[in-house]
Amino acid sequence: MLIEYYDKKGGIMFGIRGFTLLEIIITVIILGILVSIALPNYLKAKEKALDKEAIANLKLIRSAEITYRMEWGSFYPSAGSESNIANINSNLKLALPSGSNRNWNYTVWNSGCARATRNGADGRSWYLTINDADEEPDPGLGCP
């Protein structure tokens, strides 16, 4: 902070005055309070966005499964289940995230069911079946 003051002869001099320890401590406390209020809201918004990612991808899988069935006469895979993202992307002509830092693991069953399971501590899941009347993914395990 730049301060203007006068010397004994009446000349103007400029000086720099620093912050006191009390001002710095109060600023740090206020910032800490603001962060403690904002951080939980940020984490909730982030998880909601991740849930929307899974829901959107499950809807894409559902549409791709319907297209695959029209072309091949059965759902993908022909038997059992598939959880290899590269195989799912290749056979269903999708572009699901497949890197090591992806947020969700996807599994599809030959019954027309698809599930997204969260990578991370909570491990929550969403699932969607082809014959789901409301066409919206539901939370939980749900598939075989």
Protein Blocks (a to p, Z undefined) as FASTA:
>chain_A
ZZddddfkopacdddddddfklmmmmmmmmmmmmmmmmmmmmmmmmmmmmmmmmmmmmmm
mmmmmmmmmmnopacdfehjafbfklmmmmnopabdfbfkbfbdcdddfkopacdddedj
kopacdddfklmnlpacedjkpZZ
